[in-house]
Amino acid sequence: MLELYSQIEEVVRAVRERWNGHPQAGLILGSGLGEVADEIESAVAIDYADLPHFPHSTALSHAGRLVLGELEGVTVVAMQGRFHKYEGYPLTQVTLPVRVMNALGARLLIVSQAAGGVNPQYHTGDVMVIDDQINLLGDNPLIGVNDDRLGPRFPDMSAPYDPELIDVALAAARRGDFVAHRGVTVAVTGPCLETRAEYRFLRAIGADVVGMSTIPETITAVHAGMRVFGMSVVTDMCLPDALEVADAAAIVTVAKAAAPNLRTLVGAVLAHEAARD
């Protein structure tokens, strides 16, 4: 982690050569939300390949760009595509962009993910506002010697997702008349999907959805002192007694169909952020 600080500084310098804004919020646009980057005004886009120490995004439907500008009157820095442990990257590298967002000035992180539904009350296409999390990655981005310049040795995780922003988002969903659950996400490494026995286990320990991302970024943001708002789109149902073969193309299609609802929540959270300032 001591080497990480210099890497962050290098990336920030590379960004500053192309953009001199001061973001209030960072966005990680997972599956289904990448097109939100097209709405960012006065945008500057930087390919990940042009940033030192940034991995290359190999995930399906992830563009692999950092987009910086204005959204809903808030200066933002957005990841159009993210990284995952299953791509072979260490979690310190997976979460490097969150560190960079924070170093650029962002104090709020908005993160989205496509996830499988393990709560039988959910349905394909539903949105879930993340209230809590379970880390089953067998890893943590904070492992190693702690750099106090980046955050405390033992960050508190009693409320990793900002309760006020959860309420803002749920109110926006009610106004928009679409389903938005409040629940728990669990992260597994992947890339294979889970077995029927594993889905039973995940439900038994309290998970509502399962994904392969989001939790490392959230841990890193909390460590850095950022507020976090997270949301999932249920792209397929993972019910062990009625399990169907997963279709990657169908999952992406469902995620894209849910994008307007996710966009509504992003807009509400950013509007709330703008009002704070």
Number of C-alpha atoms within 10 A of each C-alpha: 16 13 8 16 16 11 19 23 15 16 21 20 15 15 22 12 8 12 16 10 16 17 22 22 25 27 26 24 22 27 28 28 27 22 16 18 22 11 12 21 16 12 18 15 19 18 15 20 13 13 17 15 16 19 20 17 20 14 16 11 15 19 20 21 23 24 22 28 22 18 23 18 15 21 22 28 34 28 29 27 24 26 29 23 20 16 16 10 14 15 20 21 19 22 24 23 28 28 25 21 26 24 19 24 16 22 18 25 26 20 25 25 26 29 29 29 29 26 20 11 8 20 17 18 24 20 27 27 26 26 19 19 24 16 18 14 18 8 13 17 20 20 11 11 9 14 15 11 9 18 16 15 14 9 15 11 13 7 13 23 24 17 15 11 21 21 14 15 26 20 15 20 21 11 10 12 10 13 15 24 19 18 18 19 32 25 22 21 18 15 11 8 17 16 12 15 10 12 23 17 13 23 19 11 10 16 22 26 30 28 20 25 28 26 26 23 26 26 23 24 23 21 21 20 15 22 20 25 26 28 29 34 33 28 30 27 21 28 17 15 10 8 13 11 8 14 10 11 11 12 22 17 15 20 28 20 16 22 20 14 22 25 15 16 27 25 18 19 23 23 16 17 17 14 10 7 7
